[in-house]
Amino acid sequence: MEANHSKYWMDLGVCEDGNHYGIPWFPNFKSIVFYHEPTFTANGYEIPETYEDMVALSEQIVADGLELLEVAWWVSAVPGLAILATVLGLNLFGDWLRDYLDPRSRRSRMT
């Protein structure tokens, strides 16, 4: 494997015991899960290691009545504001560009 792959790719395939059992064929992240460490610590939650563990933890969090927005409101607010700023900026730029490039608008400005 070392002859066909760079050190970077080989390092991706090293397991905790130091052995290679394979390397990623087409590595990409479908999603990344972030968690709020103080909330996990305070409630005794452990980081799930399998998908089934994650589903069980999600069900436990719901059963405990924990609301994410009560703990970490910024998880939805910050991306929402970023989307708002992007869309608003692109719309304003598009309006300006249309006014600047539209010949009918130029004539109306010149008179």
C-alpha positions, 0 to 999 in steps of 0.5 A, spaced: 500 500 500 505 504 501 508 504 494 501 506 491 499 512 496 502 518 499 504 518 507 498 523 508 493 517 505 497 512 509 496 516 516 488 516 515 488 508 515 492 507 521 488 505 527 489 505 535 493 499 535 498 502 530 496 497 524 493 498 517 487 495 516 485 499 510 485 506 507 479 510 506 477 509 498 474 516 498 474 519 504 469 525 505 464 527 511 457 527 510 456 530 517 460 532 523 456 532 530 458 537 535 456 536 542 456 541 548 461 538 553 459 542 559 452 539 558 454 532 557 458 532 563 453 535 567 448 530 565 452 524 565 452 523 557 458 519 554 460 520 547 456 515 542 461 510 538 456 507 534 450 510 530 446 505 535 449 509 541 447 515 538 440 514 537 439 511 544 443 517 546 438 522 542 432 518 545 435 519 552 436 526 551 429 527 549 426 523 555 430 527 560 427 533 557 433 537 555 432 542 549 438 544 545 436 551 544 436 552 552 443 550 552 446 552 546 442 557 542 448 559 538 448 552 534 442 555 530 442 562 531 449 563 528 448 559 522 441 563 521 445 570 521 450 567 516 445 565 511 441 572 512 447 576 511 449 572 505 442 572 502 441 580 504 448 581 501 447 578 494 440 581 493 443 588 495 449 586 490 444 584 485 439 590 485 445 594 484 448 590 479 442 590 475 441 598 476 448 599 474 448 595 467 441 596 465 441 601 459 434 603 461 436 605 468 442 609 465 438 613 461 433 615 466 439 617 471 442 622 465 436 626 464 
